[in-house]
Amino acid sequence: MSIRKNGKLYFRLVISFVIMMVVMSLVVAVTALLTSATRAFDTYNKLAEQYGEYVSELVGSGDRIDEWIIEGTDDYYDAIHEECLHTREIFDSVEDLYVYYPTRDKNGNILNDMTIIVDTPNEQSNEYEFGYHFGKSKAYETILKVFETRETVTHDKIENDGGKMILAVFSPIRYSDGRVAAVAGVEIEIARVIERIIMESIYLASIADMGIIAFAVFLILYLRSGVIRPLKALSVHMNRFVSDEGVLVYEPITEIHTNDEIEQMADDFNALAKRIINYTDHLEVQTTVAERRRVDLDVASQIRSVVSSEINYPAFPERTDFDLCASLGHTLHNRCSFCNYFFTDTNHLFVVLGESLGEGLAAMIFTVLAISYIKSFAKMGFGPGKIAAETNNQLCSKEKKDKGLTIGAVIADIDLKTGVMRYVNAGMPPILIKKPGEDFRFDKAKLPFSLGQMRGLSFEQSTLSLYQGSTLLFTSFGISEMCDPSGSKYTMERLRDSVNRISGNVYALDETISELEADLEKFRNDTPVSMDTAVLGFRYFG
């Protein structure tokens, strides 16, 4: 036999990791781009500052520039020009190295009319000769700052005469008394900067992507060997155990060695299956209905204890942020209600209350299968909506021959830090909700479908905000469907009115549930019970 959904969960996990990898790669690429851009602009600005200061040191004192303007250039000027040309050629991103000498008015104010002292552009055909009046400069305001501050000043993203976007840095050339005589300018083409940014970004992104891919491959292989395969093996054994009509086929699960909750579920199933086989081996020698019913009730009691959490109050005495109390009553052989609560991490408490909607031993085993899937998917980090959908699909395997085998369940994930509860009600009575200072009311979130009813169903997930003192009451159908001697049912309305009356006199959850069960017994009197009863109360303190 093979389960119907073979490989689908693994396929979805692989797709999820691929999507995650693509998203992470995009994030890394953007981060690398921003980081490279910041580093590249800082690097080029510092480099331009160094070249500007270097040219300033080559020229030396501003007095020498005055001499050149009055008397003309000399051999030292030619040496400086050659050195600037050589420096610019070494670093091909430098568009131009030059020295500006500003024109002043009669009052000594600097005009936007620059005279070229030295010019070594990347394209020598555009070189200006000594003494050429360059005229207005787009960096005029920046050059003024150099004269005012007597320090090197950066001007980002200006357009030169060739139409190229450049980074420009201007360094002062001072007189012997410290005044600024001229400026040494360095221009770096932004296109070259962007090219370097792109190359660095590709390099950084490639390294990061390789790390992401290696991690994703490792995680996928780990999930396949440590989660998917054990879950498949567990599902196959459970389905075989309940699928053959008239015969329970028990094959011990021996291939799961994950040393975690999945292996624990396999061990629990092995122990439960052995007990069931031991019981059913004696059924053929039991001749009376009474004896057979007693055995069925023993089996049902065993199964109910396996699928439900241990009933203690308080359930988690070490926790002060919530209170929880549960009660299971009237175990019957033809229905199996259960309640289970467990943590997936410190702040997330899962509460599951449900019941099988079939009859006989197969319905009870089906409950074991359902709670195993629910806990496994919860441990994998799925929300209640996805847990319900995946559990439903797994329960609808082709080995399932009894279409009446279904599970009603409320699956709730309570964030104890924020007070937000995400939940799905799949075919169970509505939750009773009591806000501080208010009466209990019915929750409207209830779905018509149960788990295992039809493959491919989607289960809408609802959200509820809990406040300090908020109280929830989860119940099975055994409560509202209980009958009195006249055949009248207890009903959900009577349940709501009863808990409102009880909560007006009693606050503690265990006392509230005890009072409710006493009221149920008084209503029932001697009427036979037709189904299990389960009730769970939860109060949030925050």
N, C-alpha and C positions, 0 to 999 in steps of 0.2 A: 504494500500500500504506500501511497505518497500523498502528502497533504496538498490541498488545492492551491494554496498560496505560496508554494515552494519558490523561493528566490525573490519574491516581490519586496520583502522588507530589506533584504540586502541591496537590491537594485535601488530602492529609494534612498538608502543611506549613502550609496555611492554617488547618486545624483546630487544629494544634499552637500556632500563633501566637495564635489566638483564646483557647484555653485558657490560654496563658501570659499574655495580656493580662488575662483575668478574674482570674487569681491575683494578678498584679501590682497590679491595681486594688484587690483586697481588702486586700492588704498596705499599699498606699498609704492606703486609707481608714482602716484600723486605726491606722497610724502618725499620720495626720492627726488622728484622734480623740484619741489619747493626747497628742500634742503640743498640740493645742488645749485639752484638759482641763487640762494642766499650766500652760499660759500663762494660761488664763482664771482658774483658781483663784489663781494668783500675782497676776494683775492686780486681781482683786476684793479679795483680802486687802490689797494695798498701798493700794487706793482706800479701803477701809474704815479702814485705819490713818490715812490722811490726814484723813478726815472726823472720826474720833475725836479726833485731835490738834487739829483745827480747832475742834471743840466745846469741847475743854478750854481752848484759848486764848481762846475767846469768854467763857467763864465767868470765866476769870482765876484769882484766888487762891481757895483753899478757905475763906479767912476770910469771903469774901462769902457763901458757902453757909451758913456758921454764922449770919451776920447774918439771912439770909432765914428760916432755921428759927426764930430767936428773935423777930425783929421782923416777919416777913412779907415778901412779895414787893414789888418796887418797879418803877419804869419801866424800869430797866436789865434786870430779869428779863424783863419783857414783850418788850423788844427782842431779848433772846437767844432767847426762845421763838419769835418771828417769824422770826428768822434761821435757826434750826434747821429750822423748818417749810419755809421757802423752799428751803433746801439739800436737804432730803429730796425735795421736789417736782421739783427739777431732775434728779435721778438716780432714775428710776422703779424701779430694781432695789433701792433701799434700802427695807427693810421698816419700819425704825424707827430714830429717833435719840433718845437719852434720857440722863439723868444719874441714877445710883444713889448714894444716901448710906446707908452701912451702919449698922445698929444695933449698939452695943457693949454688952458686959456690964459689971458694976461693976469688973472688972479691966482693962477696955479691950480685951478680945478681940472680934474681929469676929464677929457672929452671922449666921446665914443668914436674915436678916430685913432686906430692903432697903426704903428709903424713896425714893419718886419725887420728884426735884427738877424735872426737865424731861422731858416725854414728847411725841413728835410721831410717832405711828404712821401707817402708810399709810392705814389705815381710822380716820378721826377719831372714830368712835363708840366705839372701843376705847381712847381716850386716857385716861390716868390723871392726876388733878389733882395739883397740888403738895402734898406732904406725905402722899400716900397710902402706907400701909404695904403694899408689894407682897408682903411675906412671903418665902417660900423661892424661891431662884433656881436654875435648872438649871445655871447657869454659876458657882455659888458657888466651886468650887475654882479656877476661872480668875481670878475677882475677887480671891481671896486672893493669887494670884501677883502681881497688879498691886500690891497693898499691900506685898508682900515685896520685889519687884524694883524697884518704882517705875518700871517700863517698860511700854510697850504690849504686850498679850498677845492672841493669836488663839485662838479656840475654834471648831474646825470642826464642822459638822454636829450642831447641837443642835435640839431641837424647841421652838418657841415655844408660847404659849398658844393660838394659832390652829391648831395641828397642822401647821404648815409647817416643813420642814427649812430651817435657816438657817446662814449663816456669821456668827459674832459676833466683834467686835473691841472690846477694852476699853482705854481710854487713861486714865492717871492725871490727876486734877486735884489739884494740890499746894498745901499751905500755903506761906507765904513761907519757912519753914525747910526745905522740901524734902519733908516728910512728905506722904503721900497722904491727902487728905480725902475724895474721892469718885472715882467712875469715870464716864467718858463712854462710852456704849455705842453701837455701830452694828451693825445686823442687815441682812444681805442674803439674799434668798430664793434658795435653791439652784436652784430650778426655772428662775429667770431665768438663772443661770449655765449650766445645762445647755442651755438654749435657745441661748445664744450659742455654746457649744461645738459644738452640732450644726450651726449655720449656718456657723461657720468651717470645720468639718470638711468639709461639703459643698462649700464654696468651694475649699478646698485640694485635695480629692479630684478635683473637676471639672477644675481646672487640670492636675493630674498625669495624669488620664485622657486629656485631650486630647493631652498630650505623648506618652503611651504609644501612643495610637491613631495619631498621626502617624508615630511611629517604626515601628510594626508595618506600616502601609501602605507606608512606604518600603522596609522590609526585604522584604516580600512581593513588591513590584514588582521590587526588585533581584534576588531569587532567581529570579523568573519569567523575567526577561530575561537574567540573567547565569549561571544554573545550569540551570533546567528546560528552557528552549527549546534551549540548546546540547546538552544531554544527549539531548533528543528527536531533534534533527537528527543527532547522532552515531549514535544507535541505529537510526534509519531507514536511514541509509546503510550501516551494518554489516549489518543484516538483509537489505537488498536485495542486498548483495554475495554473501551465502551462500545465499539462499533459492531462487533460480531453478534448477531442476534442469537440469544439463548445461551451464549458461552462467553465467559470473561477470559480473555487471552492475556496472561501476565508474562511479560518478559522483563526481567530486572534491568534497570538503567545502569549500565556500568561504564559507558564511554564518556561520561561528563566528569571532568576533573578541573573545574575552574576555580575551586576554593573560594566561592562567593555565594551570593543569594541563589543563583541558578543551580549550583550543585546542591545547596541546601533544599531547594524545591524538589530536585530529583530524589534526594534521600528521603524526604517526607513522602513523596509519591510511592517509593519502594516500600516504605514501612506501612503506609495506608493500604496499598494494594495487597500486601501479604495478609494484613488483618481481614480485608474483605474476602480474599480467597479462602482463608481459614473458616470464615463464617459461612460463605456460600457452599463450601464443600459438604457442609452438614445439612444443607437445605433439603436434599433429596430424601434424607432419612426422617425429616420432620413431616409428620402426617396430618397434623391438625392446623387449622387456620390460625388459631391462637398462638401456637408455637412459631409458625412462620412469621406472624406479625411481630412477635417479640424479637425475633432475630433481625427483622427489617428495622425495627426501632433501635436496636443496638448498633446496627451498621450506620443508620442515619445519625445517631448521637456521635459516633466516632468521626464521621465525615464532617459534621457540623463543628466539632472541636478543632479539626484540622484547618478548615477554611476561615474560621473566625479567630480574631485576636483573643488572647487570654483575658477573661472578664475579671478585672480587678478594679477596685475604686480606692483612691484615685488611679486612673490609668497610668499617668506619668507624674508620680509624686514630686519629682525633682523640678518640674516646670511650674512657674508661677504666672505665666502669661496666658494660660487658658485652663479650663476644667472640662473633663470628658467623662461621661458615664454611659455604659451600655448594658443591656440585659437581653438574654435570649431565653424564651420560654416555650413550652408546649412543643417539643420535638416530635415530628410525625414522619412516617415512612414515605408519604407521597409528595411532600413538599420539603424544601430545604432552604430556610432563610439564614443569612449570615451577616456579620458585621466585622470589618477589618479596618484597622488604623495603624499607620506606620509613617515614619519620617523618611524623606528622600534626602534631606540635608537638615541642618540645624533649625532653619526657619520655615520649612515646608512640611506640613502635616497633611497626609492623605487620609480621607475618611471614605470608606466604601460600605454601603449597606444595600443588600439585595436579596433575591430569592430565585430559586429555579421555578420555571413555569411548566415543568413536565412532571411525570410520575415515575415511581419505581427507582431501582438502584442506579440506572443509567442517568437519571436526572441529577442524582446526588453526585455521581462522578463528574458529570458535566459542570457542576458547580466548582469542583476542584480545578478543572481545566480553566474555567473563566477567571477565577481569582488568581491563578498562576500567571495568566497572560496580563491581567491588570497590573499586578505588582511588578512584573518584568518590564512592561512598557513605561511604568511610572519611574522605575529605577534608571531607565534610559533617558529620562528628562522630558518625556512627552507630556503635553497638557491633557486635561480630561477629555476634550473633544477628540483628539487624535488617539488617545488610549481606547476610547469607546469604539472608534471606527476600526482600529487595527484588531482589537479583541473580537469584534463582530465578524470581521473577515476570517480570522483564524478559526472561530467557532463554526463557520459555515463551510467546513471542509467536506470533500466528497464522501468521506467515510461516515458522515452523519446521516443515518438512515431515517431517524425519527424526526420529522419536521416540527413536532410539538416541543422538542427540546430547546428552550430559550431561557435566557437569564435576564431578569429585570434588575437594574442596579442604579444607584445614585453614586457617582464618582465625584468627589470634591477635593480640590487642592487648595489648602488654606495657607496663605502667606502670613505667618504669625508676626512678622515685622511690620507689615503695612496694613494688615487687617482685610486684605482683598481675597475673596474666595472665588475661584474659577470652578465651575461644576457643570455636570451633565446629568439630567434625570432621564434615564432610558427605561420607561415603562413602570415606574414606581410611583407610590402616592406622593403628592406634593410635599415639599419641606415646609414645616411650620417655623416661622421666623418671628422673633420678638426683639424689637429695638428697645433701648432703655426708656422706661416711662410709658411704654405702649403695651397693648395686648398682642398675643400671638395672632398671626395672620398667615394665609396660605401663600406660598410662592407660586407664581404663575408659570415658571419655566418647567414644562413637562413635555417630554417627547412621546409620541404614540408607539414608537418602535422599541422592542427589546433587543438584547444582544443575542446574535445567533439566529435571528429571524430571516434575514435575507442579505446576501453578500452585496457589498458596494454601497451600503447606506452611509450617509453622512450624519453626524450628530452635532447639532448646534451647541456651542459652549456659551454658557451664561456667566455673568460676573455680578458679585454682590459685595458691597463694602460693609464690613463689620465695625461697630463702634464699641467702646469700652462698656461691657455689660450686655452686649448683644447675645441672644440665646437662639440656638437652632435645635429642632427636634426632627430626627429622621425615623420613619416607621415603615414596617412591612405591611402588606395587605392583611396579614393575620390580625392586625389591630382593628382596622376599620371594618373588616368583613366578619368579625366575631358576632355570633347570633345569641339572642336570649331565648328562653323557652318558647316564646310565641313565633320565633323565626325572624324577628326584626333585627336588623344589623346595627352595629355600634355607630357606623358612618364617620366620615371625616369631619363633618360639622360638629357631631357630639364630641369627637376627640378634641377639636379646637376649643370648644366651650369648657370641656373638663380640665384641660391643661391651663386655661386662663383662670378658672376657679381655683385650681390647686396652687398655681404660681402666686395667687393673691395671699396665700397663707404660708407657703413654703418657698424658700429660696434655693437651698442646696439641691444640686442636680440629682444626687442619689435618692433623696427623699421625694423629689418631684416624680421620679420614675416609679418609685415604690408605691406612692399614692395612686398613680395612674394604673398600675397593674392591679392594685386592690380594687379600684373602680371597675376595671374590666372583669375581674372575677365575680364581683357583686352583680354586674350586668348579665354575665353568662349563666350564673347559678349552676345548674347541673347539666347544661347543654353540652354535648360532645364538641370538642374543638376540631375544626376541619383543616386547619393549616398552622404552620409555625408562626410564632410571634417574635419580632425583633424590634427593639427601640434603642436609639442612641441620642443622647443629649450632649450638646457642645455649648460652652459659654466662653466668650472672648474677653480677656482682660486687657490685652495690649501691653 
